[in-house]
Amino acid sequence: MYMVGMLQIQAYRATRDLKYADRAALQLTAYIKKLQQPNGLFFHGPEFHYHWGRGNGWVAASMAEVLKSLPSDHPRRAELMEGYKKMMAALLKFQSDNGMWRQLIDYEYSWAESSCTAMFAYAMTVGVHQGWLDAAGYKTAVGK
């Protein structure tokens, strides 16, 4: 999700040609439909039914970046925002006491993983700064 979404939204930022924003939004919403689970997290793939921390981190960062630049009246914006907010709320539930998230997010015996923690904190910070997320709850999570 990150590679294609980011490439397309960067092209949109550079050219203002809506076809690039459309491609980014289409790709992300297709993955939301296919891989986002009822708990808000994403499976690693259709055949891989686990919530890999780093994989979910790329999803979170990509959604935050695309939403930052996607026009407010874009037809896929609401669907993308819904998937983003659902994921952010789920992540709050799985944050460890030490402030980090795990290699397998929902498996308490998995080790703390720094790269997914950084990406989740980034995605939450963007959401707070953009006014999409409640500042109090998410600033606490990022501060941990």
Disulfide bonds with the S-S distance in Angstrom:
none
